[in-house]
Amino acid sequence: MAGLRRKVGNARILAVLEPRSNTMKLGTMKSQLPDSLREVDAAFCFAGNLGWDAREALAPMGQRAVVEEDLARLVDQIVIAAQPGDHILVMSNGGFGGIHGKLLAGLSE
């Protein structure tokens, strides 16, 4: 995140996270998530199929964290929050339910 922050300066960064790897699904790194996302203006986490409570893990971020178990609702929340000039960083090691296309469609409306 620090590298992107240096690149975009004061522009807003919206981080979109799908904890998909085995390590993330097990919650091994959950306590480190708030600190790893400290440079972002908002974090959106897809919590479907997790074995741990993403809301609890991201609670230290307060209002800057949005957690959804439903992908369509997550996309809606991102589209509502996004403003012109924002940088949206999508992080997953998989297809993330086609979120890239869904975000592009939602943002173009």
Buried (B, 14 or more C-beta within 10 A) or exposed (E): BEEBBEEBEEEBBBBBBBBBEEEBEEBEEBEEBBEBBBBBBBBBBBBEEBEBEBBEBBEBBEEBBBBBBEBEEBBBBBBEBBEEEBBBBBBBEEEBBEBBEBBEEBBEE
